[in-house]
Amino acid sequence: MVLSFNMKTFSSFKRVGAPVRLCVSVVAIFAAFPVLAQNSLPDVFVTASRSEQAIELAPIGASVILREDILASGATDANQAIRMLGGVTGRRDLNGGRESVLDLRGFGDSAANNLVVLVDGVRISENEISGARLSAISPEMIERIEIVRGSSSVLWGEGASAGVINVITRSGAQAKGVHGAVALAVESFNGRDARGDIQVDSDSLSFSGQVRAYRTDGYRDNSQHTDDSLNAKFAFGDRQSLKTNFALFSESLDMRWPGALPLATYLTAPRQTNTPLDLGRQRQDRWTLTLEKQVGDALVSADLARRERHANSFQDYGFGFTESNRSESVSYQFSPRVSWTNDWGSAMASTVLGLDWTQWDYTRMSDFSGFVTDEKGTQRSQAIYLRTDLALASQWRLNAGFRTEKFHQTSDNLTFSSGLKSDPSLTAAELGLSHALNERWTAYARLASSYRVANVDELRFLSTSLEPQTAKDFELGLRYRQGVTSYGARLFEQRTHNEIAYDNNVGFGANVNLDPVQRQGIEMEGSTQLTRQLKFSAVAQVLRARLSEGTYAGHDLPLASKANVLLKAAYAFNADHAADLALRFAGSAPFGNDWTNTCSNKIEPGSFLDLGYLFKAQGSAGWAVRADVNNLLDRQSYSAGYTNGTCSAYNVYPDAGRSLKLSASYRF
């Protein structure tokens, strides 16, 4: 694989505006600032290798969002924290709810299916078009969030071409006894949020539980949204005997669907709807059992999980045409693994060997104005993987891994007695090399490959199955850490073959294998304590995703934003009061379905200001009160929009205007 960055590739960098250039300038001069607070960062462990390791030892571009930062930020849920603190591109969910589609590396309309989402290392990504739901995970549930960008199929399997997001939940209180919190919030558009958190820790048992009830009328007409969730997690024993974790999660979701608006209507009345009767309901339940036991130098672990999802929807197309859908899916995962460390004095190796078995079953009934169709689908997979991380006394580190996975897929339309079967066998590999230049600077390079198979929704209406998608990545990075200051930059290139996407120019239901796609970009992130009171952080991504061959050669991928920037400053007035100001910048992108890039309208770039103020009583208990104003300047915008392919019609999904949230929590 050849790295082929050139000036033309990044010529768009000059056009993405002052916010991006400002971010680059600030990150570039971080090293020039004295480190005013020399206290070390807290010990942070990541599970990017499916076993815990210190983040400074991981030669990959892993980012970690810590619990205390999430709680202090005012983030409503895990999805918002990933966007507000991790700087990940978010696009409005077409259903109009709180869930934003996360796009790590410019996959546009298929972003959700190229990102693996995990909770405590267990996959919750769906085998449907619907992405994994993170908006139901309340801040109190979270211990930390890990974000790994780039191909990650060696450890996490299919669908990890853009990367992996792993939400680690709390397993008990930090001190023995009973602790917890209650939180209430009110926000614009008649939003109400009530949360409760309880933590119990004793010598023999840890328990963590959370409940939540969320209600809102939504920014637009017919965008009411209710979300109720319950989470419980038990942990007992230790690794010398048998450490056991058992977690339960349940969510019930009701949502109205405001739908898209013609561009002309959006410009004059962005809050109205043309679909006043459309709605959806969803119920999701899952449980996870994790076992760990230390056997000599080896740690033997296993995850067993079950997830069940029920979804219903109704859509009124007008002129007497309606459609109702009901679907159910059940999935199982069993993942045993063993990890061990070998210390030879001059070198140390950490290795993990594991197996993944998954089973997914799906049924769907659709009623289109009296015409009923029944479908069912299955997916089975068995995988084995091996990954090792070798540290040498010479400050060199090498990591390498390999995975092979066998699939069996079926997609059957029972009404028409038709169906598809597919049995692909796929492999992934990775090789990384890093070198500590000195105590502060580390340089690294990484090669990786990944794969994805078409899901049941992408196979609907097709007479032949789609080819598996494969991708190859090359990445160069530089990382700096000293005290409370850290920053990094990386260049990446990804070449994807048989990328699975929807192309409306081919025909109705036309999910296809695209001609080769090339992604090239720059990612930067950093944070530093500029003064004892002022902390600054920045995350920026500039990329271009384009088809490199075939009919659309040289054209940008629809809905793939060219830039994303988050600049954030936090100022502590004293021990009790603090404020933060964030600037978010989203770059332009072609409209969905604009494969030829010939439409005169584009999804416009936009800059947004968010302001927050926090009062927090000192100590582990007491009140915290926070006020947030998002989109302070009330900028009118949309992050998702589609054309009919001939550029004669445009439909957009408006984002919310200025919104205010007042929240209060009490910890005990």
ROLORO-230695 format. One record per residue (C-alpha): chain; x, y, z. Coordinates in steps of 0.05 Angstrom, whole numbers. Example, Ala and Ser with C-alpha at 12.3 -4.5 7.8 and 13.67 -1.06 7.14 Angstrom:
> c,x,y,z
> A,246,-90,156
> A,273,-21,143
END
This chain:
> c,x,y,z
> A,0,0,0
> A,29,67,-21
> A,18,132,15
> A,1,184,-37
> A,-13,250,-2
> A,-5,310,-47
> A,-21,384,-46
> A,-83,375,-87
> A,-111,327,-36
> A,-109,379,18
> A,-124,440,-24
> A,-192,441,9
> A,-156,457,74
> A,-147,528,50
> A,-221,535,38
> A,-251,507,101
> A,-247,573,137
> A,-215,609,195
> A,-238,561,250
> A,-198,504,222
> A,-136,546,210
> A,-142,574,280
> A,-145,504,309
> A,-84,482,271
> A,-45,542,294
> A,-63,532,366
> A,-46,458,366
> A,19,473,331
> A,42,522,384
> A,21,481,446
> A,93,461,456
> A,113,534,463
> A,71,543,526
> A,103,529,593
> A,69,473,631
> A,40,513,690
> A,12,453,726
> A,63,397,731
> A,17,347,765
> A,10,284,724
> A,-52,263,688
> A,-91,210,725
> A,-78,137,708
> A,-120,120,648
> A,-129,51,621
> A,-159,33,553
> A,-186,-32,527
> A,-168,-21,455
> A,-131,-87,457
> A,-190,-122,492
> A,-148,-121,556
> A,-130,-61,599
> A,-67,-22,583
> A,-42,48,599
> A,-61,98,545
> A,10,124,539
> A,32,54,519
> A,-18,46,462
> A,14,63,395
> A,-53,75,362
> A,-94,139,358
> A,-138,124,418
> A,-175,181,452
> A,-206,175,521
> A,-262,218,550
> A,-262,214,626
> A,-322,211,672
> A,-308,275,709
> A,-303,314,644
> A,-369,285,620
> A,-406,303,684
> A,-376,373,685
> A,-393,386,611
> A,-468,383,618
> A,-472,328,565
> A,-541,297,564
> A,-518,227,542
> A,-460,187,514
> A,-475,208,442
> A,-472,282,460
> A,-408,272,501
> A,-374,240,441
> A,-391,300,398
> A,-380,355,451
> A,-316,327,481
> A,-289,279,429
> A,-301,325,370
> A,-333,270,328
> A,-375,292,269
> A,-450,284,283
> A,-506,287,232
> A,-580,295,248
> A,-616,230,257
> A,-670,224,202
> A,-720,203,256
> A,-713,271,290
> A,-693,244,359
> A,-633,258,403
> A,-589,206,369
> A,-539,237,321
> A,-505,194,268
> A,-431,192,285
> A,-382,194,228
> A,-309,182,247
> A,-276,184,179
> A,-321,210,124
> A,-368,152,107
> A,-427,197,95
> A,-494,161,90
> A,-466,94,111
> A,-427,122,171
> A,-467,83,224
> A,-453,16,190
> A,-377,29,187
> A,-370,43,261
> A,-372,-11,315
> A,-403,13,380
> A,-390,-26,444
> A,-413,-22,516
> A,-362,-53,562
> A,-329,-87,503
> A,-394,-120,479
> A,-421,-102,411
> A,-487,-64,407
> A,-482,-44,334
> A,-542,-70,295
> A,-542,-114,232
> A,-593,-66,202
> A,-590,5,174
> A,-607,30,244
> A,-545,49,282
> A,-528,33,354
> A,-564,77,404
> A,-519,116,452
> A,-568,172,471
> A,-600,126,523
> A,-535,120,562
> A,-538,174,616
> A,-475,209,641
> A,-480,176,709
> A,-472,107,677
> A,-405,124,645
> A,-336,111,672
> A,-301,132,608
> A,-310,131,532
> A,-255,105,486
> A,-251,126,413
> A,-206,89,365
> A,-204,118,295
> A,-188,76,233
> A,-194,3,214
> A,-202,-40,275
> A,-229,-106,250
> A,-173,-149,279
> A,-203,-143,349
> A,-274,-122,335
> A,-295,-155,271
> A,-337,-131,213
> A,-361,-60,206
> A,-301,-28,240
> A,-274,8,178
> A,-282,77,209
> A,-264,55,279
> A,-292,35,346
> A,-327,72,403
> A,-327,34,469
> A,-369,61,528
> A,-343,34,594
> A,-397,37,648
> A,-388,42,723
> A,-386,-22,763
> A,-395,6,833
> A,-378,63,880
> A,-307,88,889
> A,-312,81,964
> A,-348,30,1008
> A,-419,47,1027
> A,-478,76,990
> A,-470,135,942
> A,-511,164,887
> A,-542,224,854
> A,-607,252,829
> A,-609,300,770
> A,-664,342,740
> A,-661,385,677
> A,-708,429,637
> A,-692,454,568
> A,-721,490,508
> A,-779,459,469
> A,-811,433,533
> A,-755,385,548
> A,-752,349,616
> A,-700,301,640
> A,-701,263,706
> A,-644,215,726
> A,-627,174,787
> A,-561,139,803
> A,-544,92,860
> A,-476,61,875
> A,-465,8,929
> A,-398,-21,946
> A,-380,-72,999
> A,-325,-123,1010
> A,-363,-176,970
> A,-409,-139,922
> A,-411,-76,879
> A,-476,-51,849
> A,-490,6,802
> A,-560,26,779
> A,-590,83,738
> A,-660,102,718
> A,-680,156,669
> A,-743,190,641
> A,-735,240,584
> A,-790,280,550
> A,-789,335,496
> A,-835,366,445
> A,-776,375,399
> A,-752,433,357
> A,-800,418,300
> A,-873,402,294
> A,-887,328,303
> A,-820,315,336
> A,-844,295,406
> A,-797,245,438
> A,-799,203,501
> A,-744,157,526
> A,-746,114,589
> A,-687,71,609
> A,-663,27,665
> A,-592,0,677
> A,-565,-45,731
> A,-495,-74,739
> A,-469,-124,791
> A,-397,-142,805
> A,-369,-191,856
> A,-308,-233,868
> A,-237,-219,845
> A,-192,-245,789
> A,-156,-294,835
> A,-220,-331,849
> A,-270,-311,795
> A,-290,-240,780
> A,-361,-235,755
> A,-398,-176,724
> A,-471,-179,704
> A,-506,-121,671
> A,-578,-108,650
> A,-604,-52,606
> A,-674,-36,581
> A,-699,23,539
> A,-768,43,515
> A,-771,97,461
> A,-830,133,429
> A,-816,185,376
> A,-854,226,325
> A,-820,236,258
> A,-821,307,229
> A,-788,283,164
> A,-753,324,112
> A,-772,393,85
> A,-762,420,15
> A,-704,468,16
> A,-749,528,-1
> A,-795,512,58
> A,-737,503,105
> A,-712,574,89
> A,-778,605,111
> A,-807,555,162
> A,-754,507,187
> A,-797,482,246
> A,-857,457,207
> A,-869,386,184
> A,-899,354,122
> A,-908,287,157
> A,-954,301,217
> A,-975,228,225
> A,-908,192,220
> A,-882,158,283
> A,-838,103,310
> A,-832,61,373
> A,-774,19,396
> A,-758,-26,454
> A,-690,-54,469
> A,-667,-102,524
> A,-598,-132,534
> A,-558,-168,586
> A,-484,-183,591
> A,-445,-232,634
> A,-369,-224,639
> A,-324,-272,675
> A,-249,-262,691
> A,-200,-308,726
> A,-125,-303,735
> A,-90,-368,719
> A,-15,-359,731
> A,9,-304,685
> A,-53,-310,641
> A,-120,-274,649
> A,-177,-317,622
> A,-240,-277,605
> A,-307,-289,571
> A,-366,-246,551
> A,-436,-275,540
> A,-489,-226,517
> A,-560,-225,490
> A,-595,-166,457
> A,-668,-161,436
> A,-698,-104,396
> A,-771,-91,376
> A,-788,-33,328
> A,-853,-7,299
> A,-865,50,251
> A,-921,84,213
> A,-913,131,153
> A,-967,168,114
> A,-945,184,43
> A,-1010,220,25
> A,-1061,205,-29
> A,-1084,145,12
> A,-1017,110,14
> A,-990,88,82
> A,-938,40,107
> A,-930,6,174
> A,-871,-38,193
> A,-858,-84,252
> A,-790,-116,263
> A,-758,-159,316
> A,-685,-180,323
> A,-648,-223,374
> A,-573,-229,377
> A,-524,-269,419
> A,-449,-260,428
> A,-399,-306,462
> A,-328,-282,466
> A,-277,-322,506
> A,-204,-298,506
> A,-139,-305,543
> A,-87,-250,552
> A,-18,-256,583
> A,46,-217,591
> A,117,-242,581
> A,175,-203,612
> A,244,-220,585
> A,280,-162,618
> A,301,-127,555
> A,232,-135,524
> A,160,-145,546
> A,103,-174,505
> A,28,-169,519
> A,-14,-217,478
> A,-88,-232,471
> A,-118,-293,436
> A,-193,-297,429
> A,-255,-326,395
> A,-319,-290,376
> A,-384,-326,362
> A,-445,-285,342
> A,-516,-303,322
> A,-569,-254,297
> A,-641,-269,276
> A,-689,-219,246
> A,-763,-217,225
> A,-801,-161,192
> A,-872,-150,169
> A,-890,-92,124
> A,-960,-69,105
> A,-960,-20,47
> A,-1033,3,38
> A,-1058,-68,48
> A,-1002,-105,12
> A,-966,-146,65
> A,-896,-175,60
> A,-860,-219,109
> A,-784,-224,114
> A,-733,-258,157
> A,-658,-256,160
> A,-600,-289,197
> A,-526,-278,207
> A,-478,-325,240
> A,-404,-314,248
> A,-344,-349,280
> A,-277,-314,287
> A,-209,-325,317
> A,-159,-268,329
> A,-89,-258,357
> A,-56,-193,375
> A,10,-179,409
> A,44,-116,434
> A,120,-119,441
> A,158,-66,480
> A,233,-62,474
> A,283,-29,521
> A,305,14,462
> A,239,52,467
> A,211,17,405
> A,142,-15,408
> A,113,-63,357
> A,42,-88,354
> A,14,-138,305
> A,-51,-176,298
> A,-91,-221,253
> A,-164,-243,249
> A,-202,-292,206
> A,-278,-296,207
> A,-329,-340,173
> A,-400,-315,160
> A,-466,-347,141
> A,-521,-298,119
> A,-592,-309,95
> A,-644,-258,74
> A,-712,-286,55
> A,-775,-253,29
> A,-829,-303,50
> A,-883,-268,9
> A,-847,-277,-57
> A,-811,-341,-38
> A,-745,-309,-55
> A,-681,-301,-17
> A,-606,-293,-16
> A,-551,-332,17
> A,-478,-314,28
> A,-420,-349,63
> A,-359,-304,58
> A,-294,-317,96
> A,-255,-254,111
> A,-189,-234,143
> A,-161,-172,175
> A,-91,-153,197
> A,-54,-96,230
> A,18,-76,242
> A,40,-17,283
> A,108,11,302
> A,122,68,351
> A,184,100,379
> A,192,144,440
> A,236,200,414
> A,245,225,485
> A,204,229,549
> A,152,273,516
> A,149,256,442
> A,127,191,409
> A,122,177,334
> A,84,119,305
> A,62,87,240
> A,5,38,230
> A,-20,-8,175
> A,-88,-41,182
> A,-143,-75,142
> A,-217,-83,156
> A,-280,-112,126
> A,-356,-105,127
> A,-413,-149,102
> A,-480,-122,77
> A,-535,-120,128
> A,-606,-145,120
> A,-634,-77,99
> A,-580,-68,46
> A,-598,-135,15
> A,-672,-120,9
> A,-698,-116,-63
> A,-633,-146,-91
> A,-630,-208,-135
> A,-557,-223,-119
> A,-517,-213,-56
> A,-468,-156,-49
> A,-393,-169,-44
> A,-361,-157,24
> A,-328,-89,33
> A,-254,-87,48
> A,-208,-30,67
> A,-134,-17,78
> A,-107,39,122
> A,-41,73,130
> A,-29,123,186
> A,29,165,211
> A,25,200,279
> A,62,243,328
> A,43,248,402
> A,65,294,459
> A,52,286,534
> A,78,325,593
> A,41,336,657
> A,-29,360,640
> A,-10,377,569
> A,-21,329,512
> A,-31,335,438
> A,-22,296,375
> A,-29,296,300
> A,-37,241,249
> A,-41,234,174
> A,-83,177,147
> A,-103,146,82
> A,-155,92,71
> A,-170,55,6
> A,-237,18,5
> A,-259,-33,-46
> A,-331,-55,-57
> A,-355,-2,-8
> A,-429,-15,7
> A,-473,45,-5
> A,-541,67,-33
> A,-538,96,-104
> A,-605,124,-126
> A,-579,132,-197
> A,-579,57,-206
> A,-652,47,-186
> A,-701,36,-129
> A,-671,0,-70
> A,-603,4,-104
> A,-552,-14,-52
> A,-489,-27,-91
> A,-415,-41,-86
> A,-381,24,-104
> A,-319,31,-146
> A,-256,43,-103
> A,-260,99,-52
> A,-200,137,-25
> A,-200,176,41
> A,-142,221,60
> A,-139,268,118
> A,-107,301,178
> A,-130,294,250
> A,-106,336,308
> A,-124,339,382
> A,-95,370,443
> A,-107,401,511
> A,-65,444,557
> A,-71,487,619
> A,-54,556,592
> A,-59,586,662
> A,-79,558,729
> A,-150,579,714
> A,-155,570,639
> A,-155,504,602
> A,-158,498,527
> A,-172,438,483
> A,-180,427,408
> A,-200,371,361
> A,-197,379,286
> A,-205,335,225
> A,-196,355,152
> A,-208,300,101
> A,-230,285,31
> A,-269,223,14
> A,-275,211,-61
> A,-284,156,-111
> A,-218,142,-145
> A,-242,100,-203
> A,-303,84,-245
> A,-364,126,-265
> A,-356,175,-207
> A,-280,179,-208
> A,-255,243,-175
> A,-322,260,-143
> A,-332,270,-69
> A,-373,220,-29
> A,-443,249,-13
> A,-454,272,59
> A,-380,265,77
> A,-361,330,112
> A,-294,359,91
> A,-277,387,160
> A,-298,383,232
> A,-269,426,288
> A,-282,433,362
> A,-247,488,401
> A,-262,493,475
> A,-239,539,531
> A,-256,527,604
> A,-244,580,657
> A,-248,567,733
> A,-265,632,769
> A,-253,597,836
> A,-263,529,867
> A,-339,533,859
> A,-353,569,794
> A,-331,555,723
> A,-351,572,652
> A,-336,542,585
> A,-342,566,514
> A,-341,520,453
> A,-336,535,379
> A,-359,480,333
> A,-346,482,259
> A,-375,434,207
> A,-349,435,136
> A,-389,430,72
> A,-410,365,39
> A,-448,344,-24
> A,-521,329,-15
> A,-541,257,-7
> A,-550,225,-76
> A,-507,277,-110
> A,-457,225,-136
> A,-434,268,-194
> A,-424,331,-151
> A,-461,372,-203
> A,-515,401,-158
> A,-509,475,-146
> A,-531,468,-73
> A,-485,437,-21
> A,-494,424,53
> A,-465,490,76
> A,-409,497,127
> A,-428,527,193
> A,-398,554,257
> A,-435,547,324
> A,-422,575,393
> A,-441,539,458
> A,-436,570,527
> A,-440,537,594
> A,-435,558,667
> A,-425,510,726
> A,-432,518,801
> A,-408,457,839
> A,-401,448,913
> A,-333,422,934
> A,-323,351,956
> A,-353,285,934
> A,-424,305,955
> A,-468,366,946
> A,-504,406,894
> A,-482,422,823
> A,-522,470,780
> A,-507,483,706
> A,-536,528,652
> A,-522,515,578
> A,-539,553,515
> A,-526,513,452
> A,-523,548,384
> A,-518,614,421
> A,-524,655,357
> A,-586,616,335
> A,-555,595,269
> A,-604,562,221
> A,-573,498,194
> A,-581,427,170
> A,-530,371,172
> A,-569,320,130
> A,-600,333,62
> A,-617,294,-1
> A,-628,311,-74
> A,-666,270,-125
> A,-602,258,-165
> A,-620,306,-221
> A,-611,367,-175
> A,-682,390,-189
> A,-707,379,-117
> A,-674,383,-49
> A,-700,358,18
> A,-666,374,84
> A,-671,354,158
> A,-665,419,199
> A,-622,421,261
> A,-646,455,324
> A,-637,529,333
> A,-615,562,398
> A,-633,521,459
> A,-626,533,534
> A,-617,479,587
> A,-618,486,663
> A,-597,426,703
> A,-586,411,776
> A,-557,349,809
> A,-545,328,881
> A,-493,276,899
> A,-494,238,965
END
